[in-house]
Amino acid sequence: MRDTILDGLRLKQKTLPAFYFYDERGSQLFDQITELPEYYLTRTELSIMREHGREIGELVGERASIIELGSGSSLKTRLLIDSLREPAAYVPVEIARDQLVIAARSIAADYPHIEVLPICADFSEPFDLPRPRIMPERNLVYFPGSTIGNFHSDEAYELLLAMRRIARTGGALLIGVDLKKDRATLERAYNDAQGVTADFNLNMLVRLNRELDATFDLNAFRHRAIWNEARSRIEMHLVSQRAQDRVRRGRARRISRERVHPERVLVQVHPDAVRRARGRSRL
């Protein structure tokens, strides 16, 4: 992880990997983002689940094992569980351990008939699935939030292949994909008036200062979310307002009024692209 971060900061267009967003503070801030009036994604998915939950349950069938990638606080999971017939198990996969434990305990308390098997892992890397006490009829991989849009196309394809392996023969995938919208709606969603998204991005530099002995002046950076029309995506940038030296273990690197690009992008997808991705990954 350390080498990946340092390699990104050596590039002409400096980057930080998206997984570095999600320490405990980052996960808390993201939960706050999902409740912001400008951030439409969570409200939209919740309304879809409420409206189509019964249909989803019928398609999935009984005794499914729910495997949720990047489960976070498991907010939407309850609507999914309520829509399914006799789910065999719930397997949340989350990199933020404290949030994972809290969410898993809450689900286990509210659904005592379902075995909850949490996994603390980066879902973009291989991990082993636990074996539930009740053998599921099928694995249901649950990936809401349009998180797939945070990955570049080749990475998204590899992730879809990994989901196919997790689902196994006869399994299913329930995935949220944000379709293309107007620029104003998107830029409002990622430049919120309260500045929570800005705090979320700046928290990456807080982590670097704390964990890698960096010396970024946080007050010198500004958050900026920019619509990239050519790539059909929103890009997050941290812009240094002045030249400064980032020091680590006595070695300095100059950042001269430039952008650090945390690799959290949100690709806006056309329905035809969704169909092509399904066909390519044979989902």
N, C-alpha and C positions, 0 to 999 in steps of 0.2 A: 504493500500500500504506500509506504513512504517513497519508494522509487517512482511509482506511478505519479504521485503528486508532484515530486520534484521535476520529473521529466516534463510534465505539463507546464510548469512555471518557467522552464527554459525555452519554450517555444516563442516565436515572434508574436503570435496570437496566444497569449497565455490562457491555459484552461485548467479547470479543476474537475475531477471525476464526480459524477452525480451521486454516487454512493456516499460521498463525504458529507452530504446534507444531513444525514440521519443519525446523529447522536441523540441523546435523550432530549436535549433542548430543541434540536432541529425537528424531531418528531412532534413535540408539543406545539411548536410554531406552525407546523403543517396542519395539525388538527384545527388550529385557530383560522388558518387560511380557508379551510373547507366551510367555515361558518360565515365568511365575509359576504356582504351583499353583492359585491362585484363578481365573486367566484361562483359561476353558475353550474360547474360540473357536478358537484355533490348533490345539489338540489335536483338536478335533472335525472341523475341516476336513481336517487331515492324515489322519485315520481315514477320512473320506468318500472322499478321493482314493485311498487305498490299497485300499479296498473296491470302489470303482466306477470306477477308472481305465480298465479295459479297456472298459467300457460307454461311457464318455465318449469314448475314442479311436475307437470304432466309429461313434458319432454324428457326430463331427467330420470324420472321413475323413482322407485323406492330403494331404500338402503344404499344411498350414495355416500361416499366419503368425500367431504368438501375439503379441497386443498387450496387455501387462499395465499397467494403470493403477495408479499408486502402488505400484510394484514393491518398494520397500524392499530387503530383503536377498535377495529371490527364493527364500525357503525352500521355498514350496509349488510353485514353478515346476518344479523338477526332477521331481516326481512327475507333473506334467502332461506335460512333455516326454517322459518315459519311456512315457507311455500313448499317445502319438500316433505315427502312421505317417509317417515321413519329413517332419517339419516343415520348412517352407521357411525360416523366419526367426523370431527372437525379438526383439521390440521392447519393452524396458522403458521406462516413462515414470515419472520420479521427480523431485521438486523438489530433493532433497538431492544435490548433484552428487557429492560424495566417495563417498557410499554407492552411488550409481548406478554410478560407475566401477568400484568394487571388485566389486560384484555382477555387472556385465556381463563383466568380465574373468574372473571365476570360472566363469560359465556358458560363456563362449567356450572356456576351457581344458578344461572337462570334456566339452563337446559340440562338438568342432572341425568337425563336418560341418554345423553350423547357423550361419547368418549371424546375428550379434548386432548390432543397430542401436539403441543407447541414445539416448533423448531426455530432456534435462534440461528439464522444463517442469511447470507446474501443470496437471494433467490436467483440472481444472474449467474451464480456458480453452482456446480453439481452438489447435491445433498441427498442423503439417504432418507427414504420415507419410512416412518414407523409402521408396524403391523397392528391394525386395530384388533380388538377382541372379537368383534363381529365382522366377518368377512363381507366387504361391500360388494354390491352388485356391479358397481362401476365407480371409477374415480371422476370427480367433477373438479377441474381446475378453474378456480375463480380468480379473475384478474380485473377488477373494476378500476375506475378513476382515470381512464385513458392513459394509464402509466406506460402503455406500449408506445405512446407518442414521445416519450422521453428518450427513446433509443433511436440511433441512426439506422437506416434501412437494413444493412447487413446484420447489425446487432439484433434488431427486431426479428429478423428471419431466424437467427440462431435461437433466440428466446422462444419463438413459436415451436421450433423443433424440440426444444427441451420440454415445453408444455405437452407436446404430443407424447414424449417418452413418459412423462409423469402420469398422464391420463391413461396410458396403456391401451391395449386392445379393448374396444367397446366403450372407452371413456368419453368424456365430453369436456368442452371448454366454454365458459361463460366469461366474456371479455367486454370491457367498456372501451369504445373508440369514439373520440370527439371528432365530429364532422366539421368541415370547413365553414367558418363564419366570417362576418365582416371585421375589418381591422380594429374599429373602435371598440367593439365588444371584447375582443381579445386583449387589447392593450389595457383596458380598464381592469380586466380580471387579474392581470399580473403587475399592475402599478396601482394597487389599492390605496385608497385615501388614508387609511390608518397606518400604512407603512409596515404591515406585518410581513408581506412578501420581501420587502427590503431587509427586515431583520432576519428573515429566514436565510437569505443569501449571504448576508454579512456574518452570520453564525459560522460559515465555513472558515472565514479568516480568524474568528475567535478560536476555533479548533486548532488551526495552524499555529497560532501564537501559543496556545496551551500545550499542544501535544508534540509539536515539532520544533519548539523554541524559535519560532519566527517572531518578527517584530513589526508587523503591519500596524500602521496608524489607522485605526478603524474610522476615526472621524474624517479622514481624508478621502474616503471612498463614498460613492453614490451608487445606488441601485438603479438600473435602467432595463426595462423589458422592451424589446424591439421586435416588430413584425418584419420577418424576412420573406418578402413576396416570392423571390426566386426559389426558395426552398420550402415555401408554404409552412412556416413555423414561427412560433414565438421563441426568442432567444433571451436568456438572462445574462446581464453583464454587470460587473462591478467596476466602476470607472474611478481611477485614481485622479484626484483633483490637483495633485502636485507630484513632482518627482520625489521619490523616497527610496530608501534602501531597505530591502527585506533581508534581515540578518538571521543566519542560522549557524550556530556553532562557530561564531567568529568570522564567517564568510558572508559577504554582502552581495546582493544582486539588485541592480537599479531598476525601479519601475518608474517610467517617465511619462506621467500623465497618459496612461494607456488603460486598456480594458482587460480585466481578468474575466474570462468567460466560463462560469460554472456550467458544466455540461448537462444542464437541465433545460431541455428544449421541449416544446409541445408541438408536435407535428399535427397539422389539420389535414384530415384525410377525406378523400372523395370515396363514396360507396364502391365505385369500380376498383379502387385500390385495395379495399378490404377484400373483395372477391378474389383479386389476383394474389394477394398474400395467402389467403386460404388455400388456393389451388397450388401455389408454389410449395407450401409446407405440408400439403396433403391433409389438411384438417377438415 
